[in-house]
Amino acid sequence: MAKELTHRAAELKDLGWSVSDINRYIDLWDYRQRWGAINLEREDRQFLRKAESALPVIKVGKPSIKKPITEKSYFRRIASFLETMNLAESEFASSEGDRGIWPILLEEELRTLSYFQPVLGLPDTLKSKAFTAIREEIILSALNDYKESISNIKFNFSSLLASTNPKVDKNWKPLREIDYDSHDDYPMIKKEYVTAFRKEVRSKTILMIKSTFPSLSDTDKPDPPDDWIPELDS
């Protein structure tokens, strides 16, 4: 038990102790601080022990502070990849409103993580390895379903882990397990199909995360409404 620097009469009051007993506790506590417990009568020492045993234990050490999900390595990795892609898109010679399929996928993943708040500890991150293949399946499905509305731009996916980027963690895994030299197509979907595609991605991403992360196995939180935005969530 950590040694208190002052008496804890207020806590005894919260526990329902009488005014007379609280005053006796204060007097005895102060006397012990000045002269030591050895000078107290046996009955008074017993009373002090009774009072102090009724009080909650003072915990020692620093309190445990939960790290926000935005500071978790997995979240920062996806956010960093998204930022790099968005910066690259700003330089593309594409029509206004067209969006990359990959950024939409990552945006929805971050949105779902922000809503459900998984622990993102080791069990979650180990299971998240399955996401690599799932993302590729979603991309292939989009290329087939929206093939008339998609154009491809060349993009160096290895740039997502460029060592020159100060935000990149050396332990982060690549987004894709492919040969970047032969898989550098970056599909862009026309703006009039962005909303429909995002809706499909959203439902698949929510299912992917809820069914994969162990820390969400018992969640009963309903799926986020379509108008839910992480920055506005309190």
trRosetta pair geometry for C-beta under 8 A, 3 or more apart (Angstrom, degrees):
i j d omega theta_ij theta_ji phi_ij phi_ji
1 57 5.6 -115 -110 -149 94 88
1 58 5.8 83 -169 45 77 87
2 58 4.1 -95 52 108 100 118
2 59 7.2 6 -5 91 121 16
2 60 4.7 149 -63 -78 109 89
4 7 7.4 98 116 -105 134 17
4 8 6.1 -73 -153 -43 170 108
4 58 6.3 167 -69 -42 88 156
7 25 6.9 137 -166 130 129 94
7 26 5.4 127 121 -118 173 69
7 29 4.4 107 -99 104 113 158
7 30 7.1 -51 -45 -52 128 78
8 11 4.5 -15 161 26 102 119
8 12 6.7 114 111 -21 78 88
8 55 5.5 72 97 -127 147 146
9 12 5.5 -55 -153 35 41 112
9 13 6.4 45 149 -23 70 101
9 22 5.1 90 -156 -171 100 102
9 25 6.3 156 -101 89 86 118
9 26 5.3 2 -73 -72 134 104
10 13 5.5 -49 -153 31 35 116
10 14 6.7 37 148 -19 64 102
11 14 5.5 -49 -151 34 37 114
11 15 6.5 36 148 -18 64 105
11 55 5.5 71 111 -129 137 98
11 56 7.1 -115 -167 18 141 92
12 15 5.4 -56 -150 39 36 113
12 17 4.2 -22 163 22 96 141
12 21 7.4 -134 161 112 134 101
12 22 5.3 165 98 -106 127 93
12 25 6.2 110 -23 47 172 167
12 51 6.3 -20 -98 -158 134 100
12 54 7.0 73 -113 95 84 125
12 55 7.0 -52 -67 -79 78 96
13 16 7.9 78 177 -48 31 13
13 17 6.3 -78 -84 52 34 88
13 22 6.0 32 -68 -99 82 150
15 54 6.0 116 165 152 167 118
15 55 7.8 -112 -33 -91 148 55
17 21 4.8 -112 178 87 105 123
17 22 5.2 128 109 -60 118 90
17 25 7.6 17 149 -11 158 141
17 51 7.7 39 -104 -125 157 94
17 54 7.8 113 -61 110 120 156
18 21 4.7 89 58 11 86 102
18 22 6.8 -150 93 -7 43 88
19 22 5.7 -57 -146 37 30 112
19 23 6.2 30 156 -19 66 106
20 23 5.9 -54 -147 36 30 110
20 24 6.4 31 152 -20 63 106
21 24 5.6 -52 -147 36 33 113
21 25 6.3 38 152 -23 65 103
21 51 7.6 174 162 -93 101 112
22 25 5.6 -51 -150 33 32 114
22 26 6.5 34 151 -21 64 103
23 26 5.7 -50 -149 33 34 113
23 27 6.5 32 154 -17 65 105
24 27 5.9 -55 -149 37 31 110
24 28 6.2 24 156 -13 66 110
24 47 6.7 -56 132 153 123 147
25 28 6.0 -62 -145 42 27 105
25 29 5.9 29 158 -23 66 111
25 47 7.4 -137 -89 142 71 102
25 48 7.0 132 -135 -109 73 64
25 51 4.7 143 -118 -127 124 165
26 29 5.8 -55 -143 36 26 111
26 30 6.3 23 159 -16 62 109
27 30 6.0 -60 -150 38 26 108
27 31 6.3 26 153 -20 64 108
28 31 5.6 -52 -144 36 33 112
28 32 6.3 34 156 -21 66 105
28 40 6.6 63 -153 -125 99 135
28 44 5.3 -172 -122 -176 128 105
28 47 6.6 146 -16 89 173 114
28 48 5.2 -138 128 -73 133 108
29 32 5.9 -56 -151 35 28 111
29 33 6.6 30 151 -21 62 106
29 48 6.8 148 -75 -128 68 111
30 33 5.7 -53 -150 33 33 113
30 34 6.5 23 155 -13 65 108
31 34 5.9 -65 -152 41 31 105
31 35 5.9 -32 174 32 70 110
31 39 7.5 -123 156 90 105 110
31 40 6.7 117 109 -85 124 100
32 35 7.1 -80 -122 59 20 70
32 36 6.5 -1 -160 -176 59 10
32 37 5.0 21 -136 -75 109 69
32 40 6.4 -17 -83 -43 91 131
32 48 6.8 82 -39 -124 150 163
35 39 4.7 -50 133 41 119 148
36 39 5.7 93 75 3 81 99
37 40 5.4 -47 -163 16 54 119
37 45 5.8 85 -175 -113 105 107
37 48 7.4 -134 -123 68 110 157
40 44 4.3 -121 179 89 108 121
40 45 4.9 135 99 -57 124 84
40 48 7.3 -2 161 -7 169 136
41 44 4.6 90 58 6 82 105
41 45 7.2 -149 92 -7 41 84
42 45 5.8 -53 -149 34 33 111
42 46 6.4 34 153 -19 65 106
43 46 5.7 -54 -151 36 32 113
43 47 6.5 35 150 -22 64 104
44 47 5.5 -50 -149 33 35 114
44 48 6.5 36 152 -19 65 102
45 48 5.8 -53 -151 35 33 111
45 49 6.5 33 152 -18 65 104
46 49 5.7 -53 -148 36 32 111
46 50 6.3 36 152 -22 64 106
47 50 5.6 -53 -150 34 32 114
47 51 6.5 31 153 -19 65 104
48 51 5.7 -54 -149 35 32 110
48 52 6.2 21 158 -11 67 110
49 52 6.0 -61 -142 44 29 104
49 53 6.0 29 159 -21 66 110
50 53 6.0 -56 -144 35 25 109
50 54 6.7 25 154 -22 59 107
51 54 5.9 -62 -160 31 31 111
51 55 7.0 31 148 -25 64 104
52 55 5.6 -46 -152 23 41 115
59 63 7.7 88 97 -91 130 76
67 71 4.9 -110 176 81 103 121
67 72 6.4 126 113 -67 119 74
68 71 5.0 87 65 6 81 103
68 72 7.8 -127 104 -20 48 81
69 72 5.4 -34 -158 4 48 119
69 75 5.4 118 155 -54 77 159
69 113 6.2 179 165 149 137 99
69 114 6.4 177 85 -106 140 52
69 117 5.6 -130 -52 -128 139 70
69 118 7.7 94 -122 54 125 56
69 120 6.6 117 -138 2 84 139
70 75 5.7 -121 -123 126 29 142
70 76 7.4 85 171 -70 52 77
70 79 7.5 48 -150 -41 79 158
70 114 7.7 31 -65 -102 89 96
71 75 7.5 34 42 66 18 124
71 76 7.0 15 -154 -51 25 117
72 75 4.6 79 66 12 92 107
72 76 6.8 -170 86 -8 43 89
72 120 4.3 59 176 101 155 148
73 76 5.8 -60 -144 40 29 110
73 77 6.2 37 156 -28 65 105
73 120 7.7 177 48 152 68 119
73 125 7.7 14 78 -100 108 143
73 169 6.2 -37 -147 18 104 170
73 171 7.5 -20 -169 83 144 114
73 172 7.4 -157 173 -85 101 86
74 77 5.7 -53 -153 28 29 116
74 78 6.9 22 155 -11 63 103
74 113 8.0 -160 111 -133 107 151
74 120 4.9 -143 35 -157 128 118
74 124 7.3 -98 -12 115 165 111
74 125 5.5 -150 -69 -101 128 99
74 128 6.4 113 -141 18 137 175
75 78 6.2 -59 -153 38 32 104
75 79 6.1 28 152 -16 67 112
75 110 6.9 97 -153 -127 84 85
75 113 5.9 -179 -104 134 101 151
75 120 6.6 -41 -28 -117 95 167
76 79 5.5 -57 -141 43 32 112
76 80 6.0 37 157 -25 66 105
76 167 7.4 -144 173 175 106 99
76 169 7.3 80 101 -17 123 122
77 80 5.9 -55 -148 32 26 111
77 81 6.6 25 154 -17 61 105
77 169 6.9 -70 -83 34 92 114
77 172 4.7 164 -118 -132 117 122
77 173 7.7 34 -165 43 152 66
78 81 5.7 -53 -151 35 33 112
78 82 6.3 34 152 -20 65 106
78 106 5.5 180 -177 -156 94 100
78 109 5.8 -114 -165 102 151 126
78 110 5.7 -176 115 -70 125 94
78 113 7.7 134 53 1 152 153
79 82 5.6 -54 -148 36 32 113
79 83 6.4 35 153 -22 65 105
79 110 6.1 94 -79 -107 81 137
80 83 5.7 -52 -148 34 31 112
80 84 6.5 32 154 -19 64 105
80 160 7.4 113 118 -173 91 79
80 165 7.2 119 -172 144 118 141
80 167 5.0 -178 -116 121 119 120
80 168 6.3 145 168 -87 153 65
80 172 7.8 -61 59 -117 142 170
81 84 5.9 -56 -152 35 31 111
81 85 6.5 27 153 -16 65 107
81 106 6.0 -145 95 -122 108 155
81 160 4.8 19 -120 -153 85 121
81 175 5.4 112 -134 -71 149 129
82 85 5.8 -58 -150 38 31 109
82 86 6.2 30 155 -19 67 108
82 103 5.8 102 -144 -135 80 79
82 106 4.3 -164 -80 118 103 136
82 107 6.4 122 -136 -65 138 66
82 110 6.8 -49 -25 -25 158 140
83 86 5.8 -55 -146 37 30 111
83 87 6.4 30 156 -19 64 105
83 167 7.7 10 63 77 146 161
84 87 5.9 -55 -151 35 29 111
84 88 6.5 30 152 -19 63 107
84 159 6.2 176 176 120 133 97
84 160 5.4 170 71 -113 155 62
84 162 7.9 151 -126 13 141 110
84 165 7.3 -42 -86 -101 119 155
85 88 5.6 -55 -149 36 33 112
85 89 6.3 35 153 -22 67 105
85 100 6.0 -123 171 72 118 156
85 102 5.9 -136 -133 98 157 114
85 103 4.8 -167 111 -72 133 100
85 106 7.3 133 30 28 145 146
85 155 7.7 31 -124 -165 83 149
85 160 7.7 5 -48 -94 86 102
86 89 5.6 -50 -146 33 32 113
86 90 6.8 41 153 -28 62 99
86 103 6.0 107 -67 -122 78 142
87 90 5.8 -48 -157 22 34 115
87 91 7.5 20 150 -9 59 104
88 91 6.1 -69 -166 38 38 105
88 92 6.9 50 141 -40 70 98
88 155 6.2 81 153 -130 153 110
88 159 7.6 113 -72 91 133 147
88 186 7.9 -90 122 -161 135 169
89 92 5.2 -38 -150 7 46 120
89 94 7.2 -43 -162 29 82 135
89 99 7.5 13 -152 -141 154 53
89 100 5.6 -120 -86 -20 128 118
89 103 7.0 -48 -29 -23 146 150
89 188 8.0 138 -128 -105 106 114
92 153 5.5 -12 -134 -143 125 170
92 188 7.3 170 148 -75 159 147
94 98 4.6 -110 155 70 119 132
94 151 7.4 171 -124 75 102 128
94 153 6.9 -77 -63 -49 115 142
94 188 5.4 -120 -130 -174 147 166
95 98 4.8 89 65 -18 82 119
95 190 7.2 9 65 -129 133 78
95 191 7.1 -111 109 -14 107 109
96 191 7.3 -2 112 -48 53 147
97 190 7.8 27 106 180 98 55
97 191 2.9 8 135 -91 112 149
97 194 7.2 -130 165 -13 82 141
98 151 7.7 -12 -165 38 150 111
98 188 4.9 46 156 165 118 113
98 189 6.6 176 -158 82 78 37
98 190 5.6 -45 -106 -118 93 36
98 191 5.4 -87 -67 -45 45 79
98 194 7.8 -179 -139 -62 32 117
99 103 6.4 -110 178 68 98 116
99 104 5.8 90 130 -51 129 108
99 188 6.7 170 89 -153 21 75
99 189 6.0 -20 65 56 74 86
99 191 7.1 96 -10 -98 86 63
99 194 5.1 78 23 -116 124 123
100 103 4.6 82 73 9 105 102
100 104 7.0 -169 93 -8 58 84
100 186 6.0 -35 -132 168 117 99
100 187 7.0 115 -153 84 65 52
100 188 5.5 -48 -90 -98 54 70
100 189 7.8 103 -151 12 10 78
101 104 5.9 -59 -156 35 34 112
101 105 6.5 37 149 -23 67 107
101 139 6.0 117 124 -124 135 82
101 142 5.4 151 -140 109 140 158
101 150 7.4 4 -45 -127 125 121
101 187 4.6 8 5 87 125 106
101 188 7.3 -144 -18 -96 77 20
101 189 5.7 90 -70 -22 85 110
101 197 7.2 -90 -121 166 85 145
102 105 5.5 -56 -152 33 34 115
102 106 6.4 25 156 -13 68 106
102 139 7.2 11 -78 -98 75 121
102 175 8.0 58 -161 156 126 150
102 186 6.9 -66 5 -149 127 83
102 187 7.7 124 -21 51 84 80
103 106 5.7 -58 -144 41 35 106
103 107 6.0 41 156 -25 69 105
104 107 5.7 -51 -145 34 29 114
104 108 6.5 25 158 -15 62 106
104 189 7.7 -23 -9 31 148 129
104 194 7.1 -160 -93 -156 140 85
104 197 6.4 38 137 116 164 110
104 198 5.5 -116 -164 -95 120 83
104 201 5.8 135 134 24 103 169
105 108 6.2 -62 -155 37 26 106
105 109 6.6 26 150 -20 62 108
105 135 6.0 96 168 -143 145 98
105 138 6.2 135 -114 101 124 139
105 139 7.3 -41 -55 -67 153 87
105 201 5.7 -125 -100 -152 60 135
105 205 7.4 164 -158 -78 63 124
106 109 5.4 -51 -147 34 37 115
106 110 6.4 35 156 -17 68 103
107 110 6.0 -57 -151 38 30 107
107 111 6.3 32 151 -21 64 108
108 111 5.4 -50 -143 36 35 116
108 112 6.3 35 157 -19 65 104
108 198 6.8 171 -66 -159 123 78
108 201 4.9 165 8 127 164 108
108 202 5.1 -134 -141 -92 129 61
108 205 4.4 154 129 13 113 165
109 112 5.9 -56 -149 36 29 109
109 113 6.4 29 153 -17 64 107
109 131 7.8 79 -126 -162 137 140
109 205 5.5 -128 -81 -153 60 129
109 209 7.3 146 -143 -61 71 125
110 113 5.7 -54 -146 38 32 112
110 114 6.2 35 155 -22 65 106
110 230 7.5 -71 135 -21 89 156
111 114 5.8 -56 -150 35 28 112
111 115 6.5 24 154 -18 63 108
111 202 7.7 -36 81 -123 137 93
111 205 7.9 72 62 112 96 145
111 224 7.4 -126 152 60 99 158
111 228 7.8 126 -178 101 108 95
111 229 8.0 -64 -131 -134 109 42
111 230 6.0 -142 -128 -33 63 111
112 115 5.8 -57 -148 36 31 110
112 116 6.2 1 166 5 69 111
112 202 7.8 161 -61 -153 108 65
112 205 5.2 -161 -23 132 149 107
112 206 5.3 -161 -120 -92 128 62
112 209 4.9 154 134 18 132 156
112 224 7.5 -150 -110 11 57 127
113 116 6.7 -69 -135 50 24 89
113 117 7.5 88 168 -80 55 28
113 118 6.6 -70 -139 23 76 97
113 120 7.6 47 -155 -66 118 124
113 209 6.7 -139 -72 -138 67 151
114 117 7.3 11 -176 -66 24 69
114 230 3.8 -8 136 -112 158 129
114 233 7.2 148 146 34 108 145
115 221 7.8 172 147 136 90 137
115 224 4.4 -82 -134 -55 156 131
115 228 6.5 65 -101 130 124 143
115 230 7.1 -108 -55 -88 70 87
115 233 7.5 -178 -103 -75 66 165
116 209 6.5 159 39 127 150 127
116 210 6.8 -153 -109 -85 162 81
116 216 5.7 17 163 -112 132 133
116 219 6.4 17 -156 -155 105 172
116 221 6.3 166 -121 73 75 141
118 124 5.4 138 148 -125 126 149
118 209 7.1 -138 -29 178 136 104
118 213 4.4 -39 -134 160 150 161
118 215 4.6 121 -161 77 82 120
118 216 5.1 -60 -98 -42 101 107
119 123 7.7 38 74 56 126 100
119 124 5.8 175 70 -21 83 137
119 213 7.8 166 34 175 77 119
119 215 3.8 -166 7 -108 103 162
120 124 5.0 -97 -111 86 29 146
120 125 6.5 63 -171 -55 63 90
120 213 7.8 -39 -75 -137 53 132
120 215 7.5 -75 -22 27 38 151
121 124 5.7 97 49 17 52 102
121 125 7.1 -112 116 -3 26 98
121 215 7.0 113 24 -55 96 134
122 125 5.9 -61 -138 42 30 105
122 126 6.1 33 163 -23 67 106
123 126 6.0 -56 -148 33 26 111
123 127 6.6 20 157 -12 61 110
123 213 8.0 99 115 -165 88 64
123 214 4.5 -48 141 38 127 139
123 215 6.9 133 83 -38 115 87
124 127 5.9 -65 -154 41 30 107
124 128 6.2 38 151 -33 67 106
124 213 4.5 15 -129 -141 97 96
124 214 6.2 -126 -74 36 64 82
124 215 5.4 -32 -66 4 118 113
125 128 5.3 -45 -145 23 36 120
126 129 6.5 -30 179 -8 40 110
127 130 6.3 -31 172 10 60 111
127 212 5.0 160 146 167 117 87
127 213 6.1 164 81 -100 137 40
127 214 6.4 156 -20 -21 150 87
128 131 5.1 -18 -175 -1 69 121
128 212 6.8 102 -90 137 50 132
128 213 7.3 21 -67 -84 87 85
129 132 6.3 -27 -178 2 52 111
130 133 6.3 -55 -169 39 53 103
130 134 6.2 50 140 -20 78 112
130 212 6.0 -152 62 -133 128 130
131 134 5.2 -61 -143 43 40 114
131 135 5.9 45 159 -26 74 102
131 208 6.5 92 -111 165 87 129
131 212 7.2 109 -60 152 89 175
132 135 6.2 -55 -154 30 23 109
132 136 6.9 20 151 -15 58 107
132 175 7.6 158 -121 166 86 41
132 176 6.9 141 -158 -121 97 38
132 177 5.7 51 168 -6 142 107
133 136 5.7 -56 -153 36 36 112
133 137 6.4 39 150 -23 68 104
134 137 5.6 -53 -151 33 34 113
134 138 6.6 35 151 -20 66 102
134 204 7.8 176 171 160 109 109
134 208 5.4 131 154 -126 159 132
135 138 5.7 -54 -152 34 34 111
135 139 6.5 34 151 -19 66 105
135 175 7.7 -82 99 173 162 88
135 176 7.9 -115 92 -91 125 80
136 139 5.6 -53 -149 36 34 113
136 140 6.3 34 154 -18 66 105
136 176 7.1 106 -76 -129 106 96
137 140 5.8 -53 -146 37 31 110
137 141 6.3 34 154 -21 64 106
138 141 5.7 -54 -148 36 30 113
138 142 6.5 32 153 -20 63 105
138 201 6.4 82 -175 -116 136 83
138 204 5.9 152 -102 114 121 156
139 142 5.7 -56 -151 35 31 111
139 143 6.5 33 152 -21 65 104
139 187 7.1 149 -162 28 96 134
140 143 5.6 -52 -149 33 33 113
140 144 6.6 27 154 -14 64 106
141 144 5.9 -62 -155 39 32 108
141 145 6.0 17 157 -10 70 114
142 145 5.9 -60 -132 45 30 101
142 146 5.5 -19 -178 26 70 113
142 150 7.3 115 140 -77 92 145
142 187 7.0 150 108 109 118 153
142 189 7.2 -75 175 -72 122 131
142 197 6.3 58 -129 -142 116 118
142 200 7.9 156 -89 90 92 138
143 146 7.2 -62 -112 58 14 77
143 147 6.0 50 166 -88 54 83
143 150 6.3 -108 -123 71 59 167
143 187 6.2 -123 -89 -90 92 159
144 147 6.0 -12 -142 -43 20 111
146 149 4.6 -66 -179 57 91 104
146 150 5.2 96 114 -37 96 108
146 189 5.8 5 139 -125 152 112
146 193 5.7 135 -136 154 129 154
146 197 6.5 -14 -50 -84 154 121
147 150 6.0 -61 -133 32 29 112
149 189 5.9 40 124 -155 99 75
149 190 4.6 -97 -172 18 95 112
149 192 7.6 -109 -147 67 135 91
149 193 4.8 78 140 -3 156 153
150 187 4.9 -9 -171 -165 121 108
150 188 6.7 148 -156 72 65 44
150 189 5.4 -30 -97 -95 80 65
150 190 7.6 -117 -73 -13 37 78
151 187 7.4 145 77 -151 31 58
151 188 5.2 -22 65 60 82 100
152 185 4.4 -35 -157 -157 129 101
152 186 6.5 125 -161 57 67 45
152 187 5.5 -36 -97 -92 74 58
152 188 7.3 172 -93 13 22 80
153 185 7.8 112 59 -160 32 53
153 186 4.7 -43 73 68 79 104
153 188 6.0 44 -3 -21 109 118
154 184 5.1 26 -154 129 80 112
154 185 7.0 -49 -100 -100 51 39
154 186 6.6 80 175 10 6 101
155 159 7.8 -101 173 29 78 123
155 184 6.0 -176 61 -178 47 77
155 185 7.7 19 28 143 88 13
155 186 3.5 62 0 -48 127 137
156 159 4.6 84 97 -21 100 107
156 180 6.6 54 -158 170 63 126
156 184 6.3 -9 -89 -136 44 117
157 160 5.9 -19 -179 -4 59 114
157 174 7.4 72 140 -170 107 110
157 175 6.4 -117 -172 56 112 114
157 176 5.7 -17 164 33 156 124
157 178 7.6 47 64 63 154 110
157 180 5.0 -146 53 -123 97 107
157 183 7.4 -18 7 103 139 90
157 184 6.8 -147 -7 -117 91 65
158 161 6.6 -66 -172 47 54 91
158 162 7.4 92 132 -69 70 72
158 174 7.7 -37 -111 -123 58 121
158 180 4.8 -29 -35 -86 101 175
159 162 5.0 -3 -157 -43 54 115
160 174 7.1 106 76 -145 121 69
160 175 5.6 -4 98 -9 169 118
161 165 7.9 -135 -170 39 21 126
161 168 5.7 128 -149 -154 52 138
161 172 6.3 -163 -115 89 107 112
161 174 6.0 -80 -21 -97 140 72
162 165 4.9 94 76 -11 92 102
162 168 6.6 175 66 -24 52 158
163 168 6.9 -117 -112 78 31 139
165 168 4.4 81 85 -15 105 111
168 172 6.4 -106 -168 29 77 137
169 172 4.7 109 70 -30 90 100
174 177 6.7 135 80 -77 117 52
176 180 7.8 124 80 -85 118 79
176 183 7.1 -132 138 111 148 135
178 182 7.7 -123 161 71 101 83
178 183 4.3 -40 147 48 140 152
179 182 4.8 26 98 33 114 101
179 183 6.0 113 72 7 63 100
180 183 6.3 -81 -124 62 26 81
180 184 6.1 62 173 -76 67 89
181 184 6.9 -23 -155 -34 17 116
189 193 5.3 -102 167 85 110 110
189 194 6.0 144 101 -84 112 66
189 197 5.6 12 141 -8 171 164
190 193 5.3 70 69 18 82 103
190 194 7.6 -122 102 -37 40 82
191 194 5.4 -27 -151 -11 42 121
193 196 5.5 -59 -162 46 62 111
193 197 5.6 60 143 -23 85 109
194 197 5.9 -64 -148 41 27 108
194 198 6.0 28 158 -22 66 109
195 198 5.7 -54 -145 35 28 112
195 199 6.5 31 155 -23 62 104
196 199 5.8 -53 -154 30 31 113
196 200 6.9 28 151 -16 63 103
197 200 5.8 -56 -155 35 36 110
197 201 6.3 33 151 -17 69 107
198 201 5.6 -56 -146 40 34 112
198 202 6.1 42 154 -30 67 104
199 202 5.6 -48 -146 28 29 117
199 203 6.9 25 158 -14 61 102
199 226 7.8 -7 -114 -124 92 121
200 203 6.3 -59 -156 35 30 105
200 204 6.5 20 153 -10 65 112
201 204 5.8 -65 -149 44 32 107
201 205 5.8 30 157 -22 70 113
202 205 5.9 -58 -142 37 24 109
202 206 6.4 25 160 -19 62 106
202 226 7.7 68 143 -117 167 79
203 206 6.0 -52 -147 34 28 110
203 207 6.6 26 156 -14 61 108
204 207 5.9 -59 -151 40 31 110
204 208 6.1 35 152 -26 66 109
205 208 5.4 -51 -143 33 32 115
205 209 6.3 23 162 -13 66 106
206 209 6.3 -61 -146 40 26 102
206 210 6.1 17 162 -11 65 115
206 223 5.5 40 -172 -132 153 113
206 224 7.7 -150 -104 25 128 88
207 210 6.2 -62 -138 43 25 105
207 211 5.8 6 170 -4 64 120
208 211 6.6 -75 -144 45 16 98
208 212 5.9 -1 166 -11 59 126
209 212 6.1 -69 -135 40 23 104
209 213 6.0 3 -178 -5 66 114
209 216 6.9 44 143 35 79 164
210 213 7.4 -54 -123 36 16 94
210 216 5.4 -115 -136 132 52 135
210 219 6.9 -109 -139 60 94 125
213 216 4.5 61 82 15 106 107
213 217 7.6 -139 102 -40 59 71
214 217 5.5 -20 -159 -25 45 118
216 219 4.6 -31 -162 -5 72 127
224 228 4.0 -101 178 47 111 153
225 228 5.0 119 60 -30 72 99
228 232 7.9 -154 -164 68 50 105
228 233 6.8 35 -170 -72 95 111
229 232 4.6 58 75 18 101 109
229 233 7.1 -165 87 -29 49 84
230 233 5.6 -51 -149 13 36 117
